[in-house]
Amino acid sequence: MVNPSDMSDIKFLTIAEVAAVMRVSKMTVYRLVHSGELPAVRVGRSFRVTEDDVNDYLRKSFFNAG
């Protein structure tokens, strides 16, 4: 859980920025957000995702092939 006093240290990314980092489409990011796999904050009609949450999601998604 995020401590309110640490909010200034958090870097929020737009859906487009998350898509660029992950090299997927914006629709893929929206699906992850709506399914709850990727936590997000709703700001008006748009979403923001913390950089840490993106990194955690990617770290947990790695698997060994072969």
N, CA, C and O atoms as a Maestro MAE file, in Angstrom:
{
 s_m_m2io_version
 :::
 2.0.0
}

f_m_ct {
 s_m_title
 :::
 protein
 m_atom[264] {
  # First column is atom index #
  i_m_mmod_type
  r_m_x_coord
  r_m_y_coord
  r_m_z_coord
  i_m_residue_number
  s_m_chain_name
  s_m_pdb_residue_name
  s_m_pdb_atom_name
  i_m_atomic_number
  :::
  1 25 0.843 -1.191 0.000 1 A "MET " " N  " 7
  2 3 0.000 0.000 0.000 1 A "MET " " CA " 6
  3 2 0.879 1.242 0.000 1 A "MET " " C  " 6
  4 15 1.948 1.255 0.610 1 A "MET " " O  " 8
  5 25 0.435 2.266 -0.673 2 A "VAL " " N  " 7
  6 3 1.204 3.498 -0.819 2 A "VAL " " CA " 6
  7 2 0.975 4.389 0.395 2 A "VAL " " C  " 6
  8 15 -0.163 4.609 0.807 2 A "VAL " " O  " 8
  9 25 2.057 4.894 0.959 3 A "ASN " " N  " 7
  10 3 1.993 5.828 2.071 3 A "ASN " " CA " 6
  11 2 1.770 7.225 1.501 3 A "ASN " " C  " 6
  12 15 2.549 7.667 0.657 3 A "ASN " " O  " 8
  13 25 0.720 7.938 1.942 4 A "PRO " " N  " 7
  14 3 0.428 9.270 1.378 4 A "PRO " " CA " 6
  15 2 1.591 10.252 1.454 4 A "PRO " " C  " 6
  16 15 1.696 11.139 0.607 4 A "PRO " " O  " 8
  17 25 2.460 10.116 2.442 5 A "SER " " N  " 7
  18 3 3.580 11.048 2.550 5 A "SER " " CA " 6
  19 2 4.641 10.790 1.484 5 A "SER " " C  " 6
  20 15 5.495 11.646 1.250 5 A "SER " " O  " 8
  21 25 4.602 9.629 0.836 6 A "ASP " " N  " 7
  22 3 5.576 9.293 -0.198 6 A "ASP " " CA " 6
  23 2 5.058 9.552 -1.607 6 A "ASP " " C  " 6
  24 15 5.719 9.181 -2.577 6 A "ASP " " O  " 8
  25 25 3.904 10.174 -1.743 7 A "MET " " N  " 7
  26 3 3.272 10.349 -3.055 7 A "MET " " CA " 6
  27 2 4.122 11.179 -4.020 7 A "MET " " C  " 6
  28 15 4.031 10.983 -5.232 7 A "MET " " O  " 8
  29 25 4.938 12.093 -3.518 8 A "SER " " N  " 7
  30 3 5.735 12.938 -4.411 8 A "SER " " CA " 6
  31 2 6.845 12.151 -5.099 8 A "SER " " C  " 6
  32 15 7.390 12.601 -6.107 8 A "SER " " O  " 8
  33 25 7.183 10.983 -4.566 9 A "ASP " " N  " 7
  34 3 8.237 10.161 -5.154 9 A "ASP " " CA " 6
  35 2 7.717 9.220 -6.240 9 A "ASP " " C  " 6
  36 15 8.506 8.590 -6.943 9 A "ASP " " O  " 8
  37 25 6.410 9.124 -6.377 10 A "ILE " " N  " 7
  38 3 5.822 8.177 -7.313 10 A "ILE " " CA " 6
  39 2 5.767 8.787 -8.709 10 A "ILE " " C  " 6
  40 15 5.346 9.931 -8.880 10 A "ILE " " O  " 8
  41 25 6.195 8.018 -9.700 11 A "LYS " " N  " 7
  42 3 6.113 8.476 -11.091 11 A "LYS " " CA " 6
  43 2 4.915 7.785 -11.735 11 A "LYS " " C  " 6
  44 15 4.883 6.560 -11.849 11 A "LYS " " O  " 8
  45 25 3.934 8.577 -12.155 12 A "PHE " " N  " 7
  46 3 2.746 8.052 -12.811 12 A "PHE " " CA " 6
  47 2 2.931 8.106 -14.319 12 A "PHE " " C  " 6
  48 15 3.452 9.083 -14.858 12 A "PHE " " O  " 8
  49 25 2.501 7.051 -14.990 13 A "LEU " " N  " 7
  50 3 2.592 6.962 -16.437 13 A "LEU " " CA " 6
  51 2 1.197 6.918 -17.045 13 A "LEU " " C  " 6
  52 15 0.266 6.383 -16.443 13 A "LEU " " O  " 8
  53 25 1.058 7.479 -18.234 14 A "THR " " N  " 7
  54 3 -0.208 7.371 -18.957 14 A "THR " " CA " 6
  55 2 -0.296 5.973 -19.576 14 A "THR " " C  " 6
  56 15 0.686 5.232 -19.602 14 A "THR " " O  " 8
  57 25 -1.471 5.632 -20.065 15 A "ILE " " N  " 7
  58 3 -1.649 4.345 -20.730 15 A "ILE " " CA " 6
  59 2 -0.727 4.248 -21.941 15 A "ILE " " C  " 6
  60 15 -0.146 3.194 -22.199 15 A "ILE " " O  " 8
  61 25 -0.593 5.345 -22.684 16 A "ALA " " N  " 7
  62 3 0.284 5.355 -23.858 16 A "ALA " " CA " 6
  63 2 1.744 5.133 -23.466 16 A "ALA " " C  " 6
  64 15 2.473 4.422 -24.157 16 A "ALA " " O  " 8
  65 25 2.167 5.737 -22.363 17 A "GLU " " N  " 7
  66 3 3.544 5.559 -21.895 17 A "GLU " " CA " 6
  67 2 3.784 4.120 -21.441 17 A "GLU " " C  " 6
  68 15 4.838 3.545 -21.711 17 A "GLU " " O  " 8
  69 25 2.802 3.546 -20.751 18 A "VAL " " N  " 7
  70 3 2.920 2.143 -20.328 18 A "VAL " " CA " 6
  71 2 3.026 1.239 -21.547 18 A "VAL " " C  " 6
  72 15 3.849 0.325 -21.580 18 A "VAL " " O  " 8
  73 25 2.189 1.497 -22.551 19 A "ALA " " N  " 7
  74 3 2.211 0.701 -23.778 19 A "ALA " " CA " 6
  75 2 3.579 0.794 -24.457 19 A "ALA " " C  " 6
  76 15 4.083 -0.205 -24.970 19 A "ALA " " O  " 8
  77 25 4.178 1.977 -24.464 20 A "ALA " " N  " 7
  78 3 5.493 2.161 -25.078 20 A "ALA " " CA " 6
  79 2 6.570 1.396 -24.309 20 A "ALA " " C  " 6
  80 15 7.438 0.765 -24.911 20 A "ALA " " O  " 8
  81 25 6.510 1.454 -22.974 21 A "VAL " " N  " 7
  82 3 7.489 0.745 -22.146 21 A "VAL " " CA " 6
  83 2 7.384 -0.760 -22.364 21 A "VAL " " C  " 6
  84 15 8.395 -1.448 -22.501 21 A "VAL " " O  " 8
  85 25 6.146 -1.266 -22.396 22 A "MET " " N  " 7
  86 3 5.912 -2.702 -22.531 22 A "MET " " CA " 6
  87 2 5.955 -3.157 -23.991 22 A "MET " " C  " 6
  88 15 5.988 -4.355 -24.273 22 A "MET " " O  " 8
  89 25 5.955 -2.189 -24.921 23 A "ARG " " N  " 7
  90 3 5.951 -2.469 -26.358 23 A "ARG " " CA " 6
  91 2 4.745 -3.315 -26.757 23 A "ARG " " C  " 6
  92 15 4.863 -4.320 -27.458 23 A "ARG " " O  " 8
  93 25 3.577 -2.867 -26.282 24 A "VAL " " N  " 7
  94 3 2.293 -3.471 -26.639 24 A "VAL " " CA " 6
  95 2 1.348 -2.339 -27.022 24 A "VAL " " C  " 6
  96 15 1.702 -1.164 -26.926 24 A "VAL " " O  " 8
  97 25 0.145 -2.702 -27.455 25 A "SER " " N  " 7
  98 3 -0.822 -1.667 -27.826 25 A "SER " " CA " 6
  99 2 -1.477 -1.074 -26.580 25 A "SER " " C  " 6
  100 15 -1.451 -1.668 -25.502 25 A "SER " " O  " 8
  101 25 -2.067 0.114 -26.753 26 A "LYS " " N  " 7
  102 3 -2.789 0.733 -25.645 26 A "LYS " " CA " 6
  103 2 -3.959 -0.146 -25.223 26 A "LYS " " C  " 6
  104 15 -4.279 -0.212 -24.037 26 A "LYS " " O  " 8
  105 25 -4.597 -0.817 -26.166 27 A "MET " " N  " 7
  106 3 -5.729 -1.687 -25.842 27 A "MET " " CA " 6
  107 2 -5.296 -2.823 -24.917 27 A "MET " " C  " 6
  108 15 -6.047 -3.208 -24.020 27 A "MET " " O  " 8
  109 25 -4.108 -3.357 -25.123 28 A "THR " " N  " 7
  110 3 -3.588 -4.408 -24.241 28 A "THR " " CA " 6
  111 2 -3.441 -3.877 -22.823 28 A "THR " " C  " 6
  112 15 -3.785 -4.569 -21.864 28 A "THR " " O  " 8
  113 25 -2.937 -2.666 -22.679 29 A "VAL " " N  " 7
  114 3 -2.778 -2.059 -21.356 29 A "VAL " " CA " 6
  115 2 -4.152 -1.836 -20.717 29 A "VAL " " C  " 6
  116 15 -4.337 -2.117 -19.533 29 A "VAL " " O  " 8
  117 25 -5.112 -1.333 -21.495 30 A "TYR " " N  " 7
  118 3 -6.465 -1.147 -20.965 30 A "TYR " " CA " 6
  119 2 -7.046 -2.473 -20.481 30 A "TYR " " C  " 6
  120 15 -7.692 -2.516 -19.435 30 A "TYR " " O  " 8
  121 25 -6.824 -3.551 -21.227 31 A "ARG " " N  " 7
  122 3 -7.320 -4.866 -20.805 31 A "ARG " " CA " 6
  123 2 -6.690 -5.290 -19.477 31 A "ARG " " C  " 6
  124 15 -7.375 -5.818 -18.601 31 A "ARG " " O  " 8
  125 25 -5.389 -5.060 -19.333 32 A "LEU " " N  " 7
  126 3 -4.702 -5.408 -18.084 32 A "LEU " " CA " 6
  127 2 -5.247 -4.599 -16.909 32 A "LEU " " C  " 6
  128 15 -5.417 -5.126 -15.810 32 A "LEU " " O  " 8
  129 25 -5.517 -3.331 -17.146 33 A "VAL " " N  " 7
  130 3 -6.051 -2.465 -16.098 33 A "VAL " " CA " 6
  131 2 -7.462 -2.898 -15.720 33 A "VAL " " C  " 6
  132 15 -7.775 -3.037 -14.537 33 A "VAL " " O  " 8
  133 25 -8.313 -3.112 -16.716 34 A "HIS " " N  " 7
  134 3 -9.709 -3.470 -16.437 34 A "HIS " " CA " 6
  135 2 -9.845 -4.854 -15.812 34 A "HIS " " C  " 6
  136 15 -10.790 -5.105 -15.063 34 A "HIS " " O  " 8
  137 25 -8.910 -5.753 -16.111 35 A "SER " " N  " 7
  138 3 -8.969 -7.096 -15.519 35 A "SER " " CA " 6
  139 2 -8.400 -7.118 -14.104 35 A "SER " " C  " 6
  140 15 -8.573 -8.095 -13.375 35 A "SER " " O  " 8
  141 25 -7.717 -6.030 -13.716 36 A "GLY " " N  " 7
  142 3 -7.131 -5.963 -12.383 36 A "GLY " " CA " 6
  143 2 -5.716 -6.498 -12.312 36 A "GLY " " C  " 6
  144 15 -5.112 -6.504 -11.239 36 A "GLY " " O  " 8
  145 25 -5.174 -6.947 -13.436 37 A "GLU " " N  " 7
  146 3 -3.804 -7.472 -13.439 37 A "GLU " " CA " 6
  147 2 -2.766 -6.368 -13.251 37 A "GLU " " C  " 6
  148 15 -1.685 -6.604 -12.712 37 A "GLU " " O  " 8
  149 25 -3.105 -5.168 -13.699 38 A "LEU " " N  " 7
  150 3 -2.207 -4.017 -13.578 38 A "LEU " " CA " 6
  151 2 -2.952 -2.915 -12.821 38 A "LEU " " C  " 6
  152 15 -3.904 -2.338 -13.347 38 A "LEU " " O  " 8
  153 25 -2.521 -2.620 -11.588 39 A "PRO " " N  " 7
  154 3 -3.209 -1.591 -10.801 39 A "PRO " " CA " 6
  155 2 -3.101 -0.218 -11.465 39 A "PRO " " C  " 6
  156 15 -2.079 0.120 -12.061 39 A "PRO " " O  " 8
  157 25 -4.167 0.559 -11.351 40 A "ALA " " N  " 7
  158 3 -4.170 1.899 -11.941 40 A "ALA " " CA " 6
  159 2 -5.031 2.832 -11.101 40 A "ALA " " C  " 6
  160 15 -5.885 2.397 -10.329 40 A "ALA " " O  " 8
  161 25 -4.784 4.121 -11.273 41 A "VAL " " N  " 7
  162 3 -5.563 5.155 -10.613 41 A "VAL " " CA " 6
  163 2 -6.355 5.871 -11.692 41 A "VAL " " C  " 6
  164 15 -5.812 6.232 -12.736 41 A "VAL " " O  " 8
  165 25 -7.636 6.074 -11.438 42 A "ARG " " N  " 7
  166 3 -8.449 6.790 -12.408 42 A "ARG " " CA " 6
  167 2 -8.404 8.282 -12.085 42 A "ARG " " C  " 6
  168 15 -8.678 8.693 -10.958 42 A "ARG " " O  " 8
  169 25 -8.057 9.081 -13.083 43 A "VAL " " N  " 7
  170 3 -8.002 10.537 -12.943 43 A "VAL " " CA " 6
  171 2 -8.944 11.102 -13.999 43 A "VAL " " C  " 6
  172 15 -8.609 11.159 -15.182 43 A "VAL " " O  " 8
  173 25 -10.113 11.513 -13.561 44 A "GLY " " N  " 7
  174 3 -11.121 11.959 -14.522 44 A "GLY " " CA " 6
  175 2 -11.542 10.792 -15.388 44 A "GLY " " C  " 6
  176 15 -12.031 9.779 -14.886 44 A "GLY " " O  " 8
  177 25 -11.353 10.935 -16.693 45 A "ARG " " N  " 7
  178 3 -11.722 9.861 -17.618 45 A "ARG " " CA " 6
  179 2 -10.527 9.039 -18.067 45 A "ARG " " C  " 6
  180 15 -10.670 8.144 -18.901 45 A "ARG " " O  " 8
  181 25 -9.350 9.329 -17.526 46 A "SER " " N  " 7
  182 3 -8.159 8.592 -17.932 46 A "SER " " CA " 6
  183 2 -7.563 7.831 -16.752 46 A "SER " " C  " 6
  184 15 -7.964 8.018 -15.604 46 A "SER " " O  " 8
  185 25 -6.610 6.979 -17.058 47 A "PHE " " N  " 7
  186 3 -5.950 6.168 -16.042 47 A "PHE " " CA " 6
  187 2 -4.480 6.537 -15.952 47 A "PHE " " C  " 6
  188 15 -3.874 6.975 -16.930 47 A "PHE " " O  " 8
  189 25 -3.919 6.353 -14.767 48 A "ARG " " N  " 7
  190 3 -2.486 6.504 -14.560 48 A "ARG " " CA " 6
  191 2 -1.999 5.260 -13.832 48 A "ARG " " C  " 6
  192 15 -2.671 4.742 -12.940 48 A "ARG " " O  " 8
  193 25 -0.823 4.793 -14.226 49 A "VAL " " N  " 7
  194 3 -0.230 3.593 -13.645 49 A "VAL " " CA " 6
  195 2 1.131 3.984 -13.094 49 A "VAL " " C  " 6
  196 15 1.886 4.699 -13.754 49 A "VAL " " O  " 8
  197 25 1.449 3.524 -11.897 50 A "THR " " N  " 7
  198 3 2.765 3.871 -11.349 50 A "THR " " CA " 6
  199 2 3.844 3.069 -12.071 50 A "THR " " C  " 6
  200 15 3.629 1.932 -12.492 50 A "THR " " O  " 8
  201 25 4.990 3.688 -12.197 51 A "GLU " " N  " 7
  202 3 6.127 3.034 -12.837 51 A "GLU " " CA " 6
  203 2 6.500 1.751 -12.078 51 A "GLU " " C  " 6
  204 15 6.865 0.748 -12.691 51 A "GLU " " O  " 8
  205 25 6.406 1.789 -10.754 52 A "ASP " " N  " 7
  206 3 6.716 0.606 -9.938 52 A "ASP " " CA " 6
  207 2 5.766 -0.545 -10.241 52 A "ASP " " C  " 6
  208 15 6.192 -1.698 -10.297 52 A "ASP " " O  " 8
  209 25 4.476 -0.246 -10.437 53 A "ASP " " N  " 7
  210 3 3.506 -1.298 -10.757 53 A "ASP " " CA " 6
  211 2 3.797 -1.921 -12.115 53 A "ASP " " C  " 6
  212 15 3.636 -3.129 -12.289 53 A "ASP " " O  " 8
  213 25 4.225 -1.106 -13.084 54 A "VAL " " N  " 7
  214 3 4.595 -1.631 -14.402 54 A "VAL " " CA " 6
  215 2 5.790 -2.564 -14.259 54 A "VAL " " C  " 6
  216 15 5.796 -3.667 -14.805 54 A "VAL " " O  " 8
  217 25 6.806 -2.113 -13.519 55 A "ASN " " N  " 7
  218 3 7.997 -2.935 -13.327 55 A "ASN " " CA " 6
  219 2 7.675 -4.233 -12.595 55 A "ASN " " C  " 6
  220 15 8.194 -5.290 -12.955 55 A "ASN " " O  " 8
  221 25 6.820 -4.166 -11.568 56 A "ASP " " N  " 7
  222 3 6.416 -5.374 -10.840 56 A "ASP " " CA " 6
  223 2 5.688 -6.343 -11.753 56 A "ASP " " C  " 6
  224 15 5.942 -7.547 -11.715 56 A "ASP " " O  " 8
  225 25 4.774 -5.818 -12.581 57 A "TYR " " N  " 7
  226 3 4.024 -6.670 -13.497 57 A "TYR " " CA " 6
  227 2 4.978 -7.386 -14.459 57 A "TYR " " C  " 6
  228 15 4.863 -8.592 -14.676 57 A "TYR " " O  " 8
  229 25 5.915 -6.636 -15.028 58 A "LEU " " N  " 7
  230 3 6.860 -7.237 -15.965 58 A "LEU " " CA " 6
  231 2 7.752 -8.262 -15.277 58 A "LEU " " C  " 6
  232 15 8.026 -9.320 -15.843 58 A "LEU " " O  " 8
  233 25 8.205 -7.966 -14.071 59 A "ARG " " N  " 7
  234 3 9.059 -8.891 -13.327 59 A "ARG " " CA " 6
  235 2 8.331 -10.208 -13.068 59 A "ARG " " C  " 6
  236 15 8.915 -11.283 -13.207 59 A "ARG " " O  " 8
  237 25 7.053 -10.122 -12.691 60 A "LYS " " N  " 7
  238 3 6.264 -11.317 -12.385 60 A "LYS " " CA " 6
  239 2 5.866 -12.088 -13.645 60 A "LYS " " C  " 6
  240 15 5.491 -13.257 -13.562 60 A "LYS " " O  " 8
  241 25 5.944 -11.447 -14.799 61 A "SER " " N  " 7
  242 3 5.510 -12.077 -16.051 61 A "SER " " CA " 6
  243 2 6.604 -12.872 -16.753 61 A "SER " " C  " 6
  244 15 6.331 -13.570 -17.729 61 A "SER " " O  " 8
  245 25 7.826 -12.773 -16.272 62 A "PHE " " N  " 7
  246 3 8.921 -13.528 -16.900 62 A "PHE " " CA " 6
  247 2 8.730 -15.023 -16.683 62 A "PHE " " C  " 6
  248 15 8.275 -15.451 -15.623 62 A "PHE " " O  " 8
  249 25 9.079 -15.808 -17.688 63 A "PHE " " N  " 7
  250 3 9.051 -17.258 -17.546 63 A "PHE " " CA " 6
  251 2 10.194 -17.839 -18.362 63 A "PHE " " C  " 6
  252 15 10.680 -17.222 -19.309 63 A "PHE " " O  " 8
  253 25 10.609 -19.029 -17.978 64 A "ASN " " N  " 7
  254 3 11.690 -19.703 -18.686 64 A "ASN " " CA " 6
  255 2 11.110 -20.529 -19.828 64 A "ASN " " C  " 6
  256 15 10.248 -21.381 -19.615 64 A "ASN " " O  " 8
  257 25 11.583 -20.274 -21.024 65 A "ALA " " N  " 7
  258 3 11.129 -21.038 -22.186 65 A "ALA " " CA " 6
  259 2 12.179 -22.107 -22.514 65 A "ALA " " C  " 6
  260 15 13.383 -21.853 -22.475 65 A "ALA " " O  " 8
  261 25 11.699 -23.277 -22.829 66 A "GLY " " N  " 7
  262 3 12.601 -24.358 -23.248 66 A "GLY " " CA " 6
  263 2 13.155 -25.034 -22.090 66 A "GLY " " C  " 6
  264 15 13.937 -25.973 -22.238 66 A "GLY " " O  " 8
  :::
 }
 m_bond[263] {
  # First column is bond index #
  i_m_from
  i_m_to
  i_m_order
  :::
  1 1 2 1
  2 2 3 1
  3 3 4 2
  4 3 5 1
  5 5 6 1
  6 6 7 1
  7 7 8 2
  8 7 9 1
  9 9 10 1
  10 10 11 1
  11 11 12 2
  12 11 13 1
  13 13 14 1
  14 14 15 1
  15 15 16 2
  16 15 17 1
  17 17 18 1
  18 18 19 1
  19 19 20 2
  20 19 21 1
  21 21 22 1
  22 22 23 1
  23 23 24 2
  24 23 25 1
  25 25 26 1
  26 26 27 1
  27 27 28 2
  28 27 29 1
  29 29 30 1
  30 30 31 1
  31 31 32 2
  32 31 33 1
  33 33 34 1
  34 34 35 1
  35 35 36 2
  36 35 37 1
  37 37 38 1
  38 38 39 1
  39 39 40 2
  40 39 41 1
  41 41 42 1
  42 42 43 1
  43 43 44 2
  44 43 45 1
  45 45 46 1
  46 46 47 1
  47 47 48 2
  48 47 49 1
  49 49 50 1
  50 50 51 1
  51 51 52 2
  52 51 53 1
  53 53 54 1
  54 54 55 1
  55 55 56 2
  56 55 57 1
  57 57 58 1
  58 58 59 1
  59 59 60 2
  60 59 61 1
  61 61 62 1
  62 62 63 1
  63 63 64 2
  64 63 65 1
  65 65 66 1
  66 66 67 1
  67 67 68 2
  68 67 69 1
  69 69 70 1
  70 70 71 1
  71 71 72 2
  72 71 73 1
  73 73 74 1
  74 74 75 1
  75 75 76 2
  76 75 77 1
  77 77 78 1
  78 78 79 1
  79 79 80 2
  80 79 81 1
  81 81 82 1
  82 82 83 1
  83 83 84 2
  84 83 85 1
  85 85 86 1
  86 86 87 1
  87 87 88 2
  88 87 89 1
  89 89 90 1
  90 90 91 1
  91 91 92 2
  92 91 93 1
  93 93 94 1
  94 94 95 1
  95 95 96 2
  96 95 97 1
  97 97 98 1
  98 98 99 1
  99 99 100 2
  100 99 101 1
  101 101 102 1
  102 102 103 1
  103 103 104 2
  104 103 105 1
  105 105 106 1
  106 106 107 1
  107 107 108 2
  108 107 109 1
  109 109 110 1
  110 110 111 1
  111 111 112 2
  112 111 113 1
  113 113 114 1
  114 114 115 1
  115 115 116 2
  116 115 117 1
  117 117 118 1
  118 118 119 1
  119 119 120 2
  120 119 121 1
  121 121 122 1
  122 122 123 1
  123 123 124 2
  124 123 125 1
  125 125 126 1
  126 126 127 1
  127 127 128 2
  128 127 129 1
  129 129 130 1
  130 130 131 1
  131 131 132 2
  132 131 133 1
  133 133 134 1
  134 134 135 1
  135 135 136 2
  136 135 137 1
  137 137 138 1
  138 138 139 1
  139 139 140 2
  140 139 141 1
  141 141 142 1
  142 142 143 1
  143 143 144 2
  144 143 145 1
  145 145 146 1
  146 146 147 1
  147 147 148 2
  148 147 149 1
  149 149 150 1
  150 150 151 1
  151 151 152 2
  152 151 153 1
  153 153 154 1
  154 154 155 1
  155 155 156 2
  156 155 157 1
  157 157 158 1
  158 158 159 1
  159 159 160 2
  160 159 161 1
  161 161 162 1
  162 162 163 1
  163 163 164 2
  164 163 165 1
  165 165 166 1
  166 166 167 1
  167 167 168 2
  168 167 169 1
  169 169 170 1
  170 170 171 1
  171 171 172 2
  172 171 173 1
  173 173 174 1
  174 174 175 1
  175 175 176 2
  176 175 177 1
  177 177 178 1
  178 178 179 1
  179 179 180 2
  180 179 181 1
  181 181 182 1
  182 182 183 1
  183 183 184 2
  184 183 185 1
  185 185 186 1
  186 186 187 1
  187 187 188 2
  188 187 189 1
  189 189 190 1
  190 190 191 1
  191 191 192 2
  192 191 193 1
  193 193 194 1
  194 194 195 1
  195 195 196 2
  196 195 197 1
  197 197 198 1
  198 198 199 1
  199 199 200 2
  200 199 201 1
  201 201 202 1
  202 202 203 1
  203 203 204 2
  204 203 205 1
  205 205 206 1
  206 206 207 1
  207 207 208 2
  208 207 209 1
  209 209 210 1
  210 210 211 1
  211 211 212 2
  212 211 213 1
  213 213 214 1
  214 214 215 1
  215 215 216 2
  216 215 217 1
  217 217 218 1
  218 218 219 1
  219 219 220 2
  220 219 221 1
  221 221 222 1
  222 222 223 1
  223 223 224 2
  224 223 225 1
  225 225 226 1
  226 226 227 1
  227 227 228 2
  228 227 229 1
  229 229 230 1
  230 230 231 1
  231 231 232 2
  232 231 233 1
  233 233 234 1
  234 234 235 1
  235 235 236 2
  236 235 237 1
  237 237 238 1
  238 238 239 1
  239 239 240 2
  240 239 241 1
  241 241 242 1
  242 242 243 1
  243 243 244 2
  244 243 245 1
  245 245 246 1
  246 246 247 1
  247 247 248 2
  248 247 249 1
  249 249 250 1
  250 250 251 1
  251 251 252 2
  252 251 253 1
  253 253 254 1
  254 254 255 1
  255 255 256 2
  256 255 257 1
  257 257 258 1
  258 258 259 1
  259 259 260 2
  260 259 261 1
  261 261 262 1
  262 262 263 1
  263 263 264 2
  :::
 }
}
